[in-house]
Amino acid sequence: MPEPDEPTLARVVVTGVGPDGRSTITSDGPTGTWVRRPTGALVMDLWRVDDLPVLAEAASTATDEVVLIPPVHGAVVRISVMPPATEIDEGKAAEYAAAMTEIYGDQGDGGARTTVPGMHVTETVDVMTVLDGEVYSILEDGTETLLRKGDTMVQRGTWHAWSNRSDRPVTVVTTMLPAKRGD
């Protein structure tokens, strides 16, 4: 059981082919790549690849550091657990706002575009599915969409923020693919 300040990390079970040529489990354990954001959100990378298509037997290229953007020709799969907004006090919110540029680079400076906390954009297409709980997606034009367990949003490189207005954490899994803008 983790200590009170230690997060419960996602379990990653990886298959492969054993010496006998049969399928087997090659690794089974908690992810080694995670970060806790100032708001208390937990971000865990489950699998990362540098190039697609990937060799089926290739190992994950994830390191011990969460890197927001996937490799130029690759992908990253991650789980995020976001606490309820009621658990984020002014100090945590201010610390997160100050870290936005560090986390997202120039893509995290939504201040000139909006007053919505956490508004950011990434040069990715993100396929995000809610595993447990619920979360609002907030877009630059003010559109708010409630996503519940089983719902999927395809975030196509647009300015957005997340808001958990429920009384419990929300858990989402996201596959991030690198994207480029059209002419």
C-alpha positions as CSV (number, residue, x, y, z in Angstrom):
1,M,0.0,0.0,0.0
2,P,1.5,3.4,-0.9
3,E,2.3,6.0,1.7
4,P,-0.2,8.9,2.0
5,D,1.9,11.1,-0.2
6,E,2.8,8.4,-2.7
7,P,0.4,8.0,-5.6
8,T,-1.2,4.7,-6.7
9,L,0.5,4.2,-10.0
10,A,-1.0,2.6,-13.1
11,R,0.0,-1.1,-13.6
12,V,1.5,-1.8,-17.1
13,V,1.5,-5.4,-18.2
14,V,3.5,-6.0,-21.4
15,T,3.4,-9.1,-23.6
16,G,6.0,-10.6,-25.8
17,V,7.3,-13.8,-27.2
18,G,9.3,-16.2,-25.0
19,P,12.3,-18.3,-25.9
20,D,9.9,-21.1,-26.7
21,G,8.2,-18.9,-29.4
22,R,5.0,-18.6,-27.4
23,S,3.3,-15.5,-26.1
24,T,4.1,-14.6,-22.5
25,I,4.2,-11.7,-20.1
26,T,7.5,-9.9,-20.3
27,S,6.9,-7.3,-17.6
28,D,4.3,-6.5,-15.1
29,G,4.5,-3.6,-12.7
30,P,3.7,0.1,-12.0
31,T,4.7,2.7,-14.5
32,G,8.1,4.3,-13.9
33,T,7.2,7.5,-15.7
34,W,4.9,9.9,-13.8
35,V,4.6,13.4,-12.4
36,R,2.3,15.2,-10.0
37,R,1.2,18.6,-11.1
38,P,0.8,21.5,-8.6
39,T,-3.0,21.0,-8.7
40,G,-2.5,17.4,-7.5
41,A,-3.2,15.9,-10.9
42,L,-1.2,12.8,-11.5
43,V,0.1,12.1,-15.1
44,M,1.5,8.7,-15.9
45,D,3.0,7.6,-19.2
46,L,2.2,4.0,-19.9
47,W,3.9,3.5,-23.3
48,R,5.9,5.7,-25.7
49,V,7.2,4.9,-29.1
50,D,9.5,7.1,-31.3
51,D,8.4,5.8,-34.7
52,L,5.2,4.4,-36.3
53,P,4.7,1.8,-37.4
54,V,6.5,0.3,-34.4
55,L,8.2,-3.1,-34.3
56,A,5.9,-5.4,-32.3
57,E,8.8,-6.5,-30.1
58,A,10.1,-3.0,-29.5
59,A,10.2,-1.8,-25.9
60,S,8.7,1.5,-24.8
61,T,11.0,4.5,-25.2
62,A,9.5,6.2,-22.1
63,T,12.1,7.5,-19.6
64,D,11.6,8.4,-16.0
65,E,10.4,11.9,-17.1
66,V,7.0,12.7,-18.5
67,V,7.5,14.6,-21.8
68,L,4.2,16.3,-22.8
69,I,4.6,16.1,-26.6
70,P,5.0,12.7,-28.3
71,P,8.0,12.1,-30.6
72,V,7.6,13.7,-34.1
73,H,6.9,10.3,-35.7
74,G,5.7,8.4,-32.6
75,A,3.0,8.3,-30.0
76,V,2.4,8.3,-26.2
77,V,-0.3,6.7,-24.1
78,R,-0.9,8.1,-20.7
79,I,-3.3,8.1,-17.8
80,S,-4.2,11.3,-15.9
81,V,-6.1,11.5,-12.6
82,M,-7.5,14.9,-11.9
83,P,-8.8,15.9,-8.5
84,P,-12.1,17.7,-8.0
85,A,-11.7,21.5,-8.5
86,T,-12.9,21.9,-4.8
87,E,-9.6,20.4,-3.7
88,I,-7.5,22.9,-5.6
89,D,-6.9,26.0,-3.4
90,E,-5.7,29.4,-4.5
91,G,-2.1,28.5,-3.8
92,K,-2.2,25.3,-5.9
93,A,-4.0,27.2,-8.7
94,A,-1.4,30.0,-8.7
95,E,1.5,27.5,-8.7
96,Y,-0.1,25.7,-11.7
97,A,-0.7,29.0,-13.5
98,A,3.0,29.9,-13.0
99,A,4.1,26.5,-14.3
100,M,2.0,26.6,-17.5
101,T,4.8,27.9,-19.7
102,E,7.2,25.3,-18.2
103,I,4.8,22.5,-18.8
104,Y,3.4,23.5,-22.2
105,G,6.0,26.0,-23.5
106,D,4.5,28.9,-25.5
107,Q,1.4,26.7,-26.0
108,G,0.6,27.1,-22.3
109,D,0.3,30.9,-22.3
110,G,-3.5,31.1,-22.7
111,G,-3.6,34.3,-20.6
112,A,-3.8,36.6,-23.6
113,R,-6.6,34.4,-25.2
114,T,-8.7,33.6,-22.2
115,T,-9.2,33.8,-18.4
116,V,-10.0,30.1,-18.1
117,P,-7.4,28.4,-15.8
118,G,-5.3,25.7,-17.5
119,M,-6.2,26.8,-21.0
120,H,-3.5,25.4,-23.4
121,V,-2.9,24.0,-26.8
122,T,-0.6,21.3,-28.1
123,E,0.6,20.3,-31.6
124,T,-1.1,16.9,-31.2
125,V,-4.3,15.0,-31.9
126,D,-5.3,13.5,-28.6
127,V,-7.8,10.7,-28.3
128,M,-9.0,10.9,-24.6
129,T,-11.4,8.5,-23.0
130,V,-12.9,8.9,-19.5
131,L,-12.3,5.7,-17.5
132,D,-13.9,6.8,-14.3
133,G,-15.6,10.0,-13.1
134,E,-16.5,13.0,-15.2
135,V,-14.8,16.1,-16.5
136,Y,-15.7,19.2,-18.5
137,S,-13.9,20.1,-21.6
138,I,-13.7,23.9,-22.0
139,L,-12.8,25.4,-25.4
140,E,-11.6,28.8,-26.4
141,D,-15.1,29.9,-27.6
142,G,-16.6,29.1,-24.2
143,T,-18.1,25.8,-25.2
144,E,-18.3,23.4,-22.3
145,T,-18.9,19.7,-22.8
146,L,-19.4,17.2,-19.9
147,L,-17.6,13.9,-20.5
148,R,-18.6,10.9,-18.4
149,K,-17.2,7.4,-18.0
150,G,-16.9,5.8,-21.5
151,D,-17.0,9.1,-23.4
152,T,-14.2,9.9,-25.8
153,M,-13.1,13.3,-27.1
154,V,-10.8,13.7,-30.0
155,Q,-8.9,16.9,-29.3
156,R,-7.4,18.1,-32.6
157,G,-4.8,20.7,-31.6
158,T,-7.2,23.3,-30.3
159,W,-7.0,25.5,-27.2
160,H,-8.7,23.7,-24.3
161,A,-8.8,23.2,-20.5
162,W,-10.2,20.6,-18.2
163,S,-12.5,21.2,-15.2
164,N,-13.5,18.4,-12.7
165,R,-16.6,19.9,-11.0
166,S,-17.6,16.6,-9.4
167,D,-16.8,15.5,-5.8
168,R,-14.3,12.8,-6.8
169,P,-11.3,12.3,-9.0
170,V,-11.6,11.7,-12.7
171,T,-9.4,9.2,-14.5
172,V,-8.7,9.5,-18.3
173,V,-6.5,7.6,-20.7
174,T,-5.1,9.6,-23.7
175,T,-3.3,8.5,-26.8
176,M,-1.3,11.5,-28.1
177,L,-0.2,11.7,-31.7
178,P,2.0,14.4,-33.2
179,A,0.2,16.8,-35.5
180,K,1.0,19.5,-37.9
181,R,-1.1,22.5,-39.1
182,G,-2.4,22.7,-42.6
183,D,-1.2,25.5,-44.9
